[in-house]
Amino acid sequence: MSKVLVHIVTWNSAETIELCIERARSQTGFTLGENLHIRVTDNASSDTSADVVEAMVRPGITLVRNAANMGFCGAHNQGVEEFLRGDYHSFLILNPDVGLQPATLRAMARRLDDKNKVGLVTPKLLRALSSLEAIHPPVLDAAGMILTGSLRHFDRGAGEWDQGQCERGEFMFGGTGACLLVSRACVTDMCLPPFIAAEPVCEIYPQLKEGLSKRPQLFDEAFFAYREDADLSWRARRLGWKCWYEPSAVAHHVRFVTPERRKSLPEAINSYSVRNRFLLQVNNWNWRDGILSFPLGIILRNVLVVCGVVFQERASLNGLREAWKLMPRARQIRQWLRGRRSKPLPSRK
């Protein structure tokens, strides 16, 4: 079995992180410290997350404590740095509130195929309680990610009762960042080049200056958190990589952020969501996403979002300001992608 680095980013995740690690270290066909290594990067948690992990450290499990919150993107890029330094074959991005079933990682790893450009594999996620046990009757959390004609991305099946409707393995637009396996060749190919301007990002998040030159930019750190998995999936598709949905790989996820809970979410999360929807489109959109995607997604929905922020969700105005500030950088990424050879792939099934 190939050698895997499991990378978990914690931020006030004390309630679930111990169970998450226990499930990850017990994967069929993998031996901790040999072909399975688990790294936890703590983003300056104010709870006992880092202490819980510290007590679990042993050969094959390591902990890195950040002095400041580096965001989902910056912290995972720290993990990518270790991944590329080692002799790992694949990189598992895993949320601290996800519990893997015993055969999940093996089922995912078997589907990676660099020769056929299958560089990402996403599992079947079911909604879970804080015990990381599935809700009964089972509810789907994500069965791959889809991109609609109006450029909205969704976790397929999210919130639906699991009645066997997603039991077929197939290629998808992408996968949720809660649990996503990426091959080494795919990671290497997708990292943003060093000439992409970092200054605008560091002006918004000064803590990201620390170690910036060492961190490979698999995730676009301008996103900080939220929608970064859609950006990664879209970039992969632009570069010709495919994402496979594997239904035999099952995991349980405690879902906090959902579209229907938007009004009750912290203001910062909604602001990130607003900013990142514009970065997502500028980074990645092109005409291959469908002729109607321009009037429906680029014009109509964006006008609706801006109007919604100005007249209803004024707390997200800062998201619009930051999006404007980051636009020149996003256009740099767009130009870089345009200069790379890519193959058109279907956006959804």
Buried (B, 14 or more C-beta within 10 A) or exposed (E): BBBBBBBBBBBBBBBBBBBBBEBBBBBEBBEBEEBBBBBBBBBBBEBBBBEBBEEBEEEBBBBBBBEEBBBBBBBBBBBBBBBBEEEBBBBBBBBBBBBBBEBBBBBBBBBBEBEEBBBBBBBBBBBBEEEBEBBEEBBBBBBBBBBBBBBBBBBBBBEBEBEEEBEEBEBBBBBBBBBBBBBBBBBBBBBBEEEBBBEBBBEBBEBBEBBBEEBBBBBBBBBBBBBBBBBBBBBBBBBBBBBBBBBBBBBBBBBEEBEEEEEEBEEBBBBBBBBBBBBBBBBBBEEBBBEEBBEBBBEEBBEEBBEEBEEEBEBBBBBBEBBEBBBEBBEBBBEBBEEEEBEEBEBBE
